[in-house]
């Protein structure tokens, strides 16, 4: 059961000062009340309480009558919370429009550590939204459940997305590759693994505490060389894991060769935008796959 102190902390987290939150929560329980009664009730000085009342009135959190005793009444919580949400949406819209006018920052090649679970998931969603062609994702069950909607939305845009998972899963529009070591990994590891490799241009790797309770380690980068290299290694690994089950059932070398070649089309080496970026910057006359075979 929530206490008054819990409510004060929650409203402080929504943009009220600690004092404003104390006054508002007091009025939720003792409306209407004079400034004198409020100050006595929360153990604050009269000038501080009156200043908080004025601020809360401006923010639409309380009503104040016009009588000589200036009684204050708390606006019902749902009404006030709706006001806060509406103001936040408008401020968010204006901020998003404003930052679009700023000069674009120089390309950043640094590797950054991410410290919170919320930050990791929001960055993951943004990366999926920015994906232009191909994404490789590797997810333990809980991160997959959290990001499922974002992954399916990306797939619905026609992107080529492959997910390596550790138990039987289905994600709409996504090619699934199940690790043969999935059950063992889920049993042994006491953490949740998450990896997103986007277009060979950026990556996020994270190791999370179970139940989203914290972060062991997490990094993100858009370094062109590192992002492309990690994507290439993962692409080869995904190719191997997708091909591996046939080793137990194939009846001929021709069958193995045909399946290997089919999967090579699905996981093409050098098929990512990051590789093409590097070719544009550093290479000339790069031969096509056909030309390399003929040579």
N, C-alpha and C positions, 0 to 999 in steps of 0.2 A: 504494500500500500504506500503510495507516494505521500511524502510529508511536505509541509510548507517550505522547508529548506530545499527539498528536491525541486519544487516548482520554481523557487527563486533561481536556482542554478539553471534550469531549463530556459527560463525567460531571459536570463543574462546571456545565454548562448544564442538567443534570437535577436540580439542587438540592443537590449536595454542595459543600462549600467546596473551594477549590483544594487545601488540604492533605489533606482527606479523599479527594479524587479521586486525588491522588498516592499516598497510602497504599494505596488500593484497587487501583489499577492495578499498583503494585509487587507486591502480594500475588497478583494474577492471574498474575504471572510467577515468583514466588518463594515460594509457599506450601508448607509452613507456615514461619513466621518469628517470631522473638522481636521485641519492641519495639526492642531494641538494634540488631538487624540491620536493621530497617526504617528507623530513624532514620539509621543510617549509609548505607543504600542510597539514600535520597532527599536526603541532605545537610541534614537538619533537626535541631533540638535534640531531646533525648530527651523533655523534658516535652511539647513540642508534638506529637511522634509519639504518645505515650501518650494524650494528650487526644483526638487524632483517632481512635485505635483504640477508645477508649471510646465515642465518638459513633457510629462505624461499627457497633459491636456493637449499640448501641441501635437503630440504623436497619435492622438485619437484613442488613447488607452483608458481615459477616464472622462466622466462628465462632471461639471461643476455648476452648482445652482447659482442664481443671481442674488440670493438673500444675503443678509448681513453676516451670517455665520459661515458662508462659503463652504457648504457641505460638498464633499467629493464622493462620487460613486464609480466603481470599476465598470468599464464596458464589458459585457459578457465575453469570456475567453474566445469562443469560436468566432465572434464578430471581430475581435481585435486580431486574432491570428489570420483571418482572411485579409484584413487590412495589410498586415505585415507581408503576407504572400504576394498580394497585388503590388505593393511597393517594390518588393524584391524583383518581381518579374519585369517591372518597368525599368528599374535600375540596371538589371542585367541586360535588357535590350539596348539601353542607351550606352552602356559600357562596351558591349560587343560592337555597336556601330562606331563608337569613338576609336577603339583600338584599330579598326580597319583602316583608319586614316593615318596611322603612324607609319614611318618608314620601316621597311622590313629589316629585321636584324640580319647580320652576316651569318652565313652558315656555321653552325656550331659543331665542332668535331669532338667535343669532350664526352666523357662517360659519366653519367650522374647516378647517384644512389637515391632510391626512393624509400621513404621512411614509414609510410602509413598504408594500410590495406586499402582504404578508400582512394588514396592517390593512385595506387597501382591499378585498381579496377577502372577508374576514370581515364587514366592514361591509356589503358588497353582499349577502352571503347573509342577514344579519339583516334587511336592508331587504326583500328578497324574501319572507322569512318573515312580516314584519309587514304586507305588502301586503294590503289588504282587498278591492279591486275591480279596479283597472286599473294596469298598469305599461307604460311605454315604455322600451325598452332599446336602446342603440346600441353595437355591439361590433365591434372588429376580431377577426380569427380566433382569436388566442391567448386574449384575455379570454373570448370565447364558449366555447372549449373548457374553460376553467377553471370557468366558472359554469354550464355546460350543465345539470348535475344539479340545481342549485338553481333554475334557471329552469323546468325541466320539473316539478319538485316543486311549484312555485307554480302552474303551469298545471294540474296535476292536481287542485288544490283548486278549480278552476272559475273562476280569475281570467281577466280579459281582458288578455292580454299580446301586445304587438306588438314585434318585434325588427327594427331596421334593421341590415342586414349588408352586407359589402363583397365577398362572393363567394357563390356558390350554397351555401346551407345549409338544413338541415331540423332543426327542433327540435320535438319532440312536443308538441302542444297549443298551439303558439305561431304567431301570424300573422307571416309573414315578408315584409319589404319589402327588396328588394335595391337598393342604390344604383347608379344607372347610371354613376356615376363610381368604382365600387369598385376596379377594376383600377388606375386611375390613382392613387387615394389610397394603395393598398397599395404601389405602386411608389415614390411620391414621399416619403411619410412614413416616417421611420426610427424611429417610436415606435408604441405601441399605444393606441388610443382606447377609452375605456369611459365610458358614461353610463347612469345609472339614474334614472328619474323615476317616483316611486311615489305614486300616488293624488293627485298635485298637492299633497302634504304634505311631502315630503322629496326631496332629490336628491343624487346623487353624480356628480361629473365628474372624470375622471382621465386623465392622459397618462403612459404608462408606458414605461420603457426596454424594448427588445426582450428576449425570453426571461426576463421577470420580474426583470431585474437591478437595477431601481431605479425611482424615481419622478421624473419631470420636475416635475409639479404635480398636485395632487389636492385637491378641496374637497368638503365635505359640509355640508349645512344642513337644518334643519327650519323655517326661517323661513317663516311662512305666505304672506307676500306674494311673496317671491322664489321659493319652491318652486312656487307656483301660476302665477306668470308664466312661468317656464321651462317648466313642463309645457304651458302653453297654446301657447307658441311652437313647441315640439317637436311637439305634437299637430297643429298646422296644417301643419308641415313634413312629417310622416309622411303626412298626407292628400294633400299635393301629390305626394310621391314615389310613393305607391300609385296615384294617378290618372295620373301622367305617361305611363306606357307606352301608354295608350289614345290619346294624341294622335297616335301614329304609325300607328294601325290603324283608328280610328273612321271610319265612313262617313257619319255624320250628326250634326247638332247635338243631336238628340233622344237619340242614343246617348250622347253626351258628358254631356248633362244628367242622364240616368238613372244613369250610372255615378258622376257626381259626388255625386248625392244618396244613392246607396247607400253610398258611402264616408263620407259625412257621418254616416250612422248608426253606422258603425264607429268614426269619430273625431269624436264629438260635441263641439262647442265647449261648454264649461261642463258636461261630463259627468263631471268628476272630483270626488272628495270634498273636495279643497282649495277648489274653487270654492264648493261647498255650505257649507263652513265659513265662508267669507267672507260669503256671503249671510246666514247665521244671525247673524253679528256686526254687519254693516254695512248690510244692505238690508232693505226691506220691500216686499211685493207684487210680487216679481219675476215678470214675465210668462213663461208657457211659450213654447216655440218656436211652437206653433200660434197663440197669442194675438198674438205679434209679427208673424206673417205676416198675420193678419187686420187688424191695425192699419195 
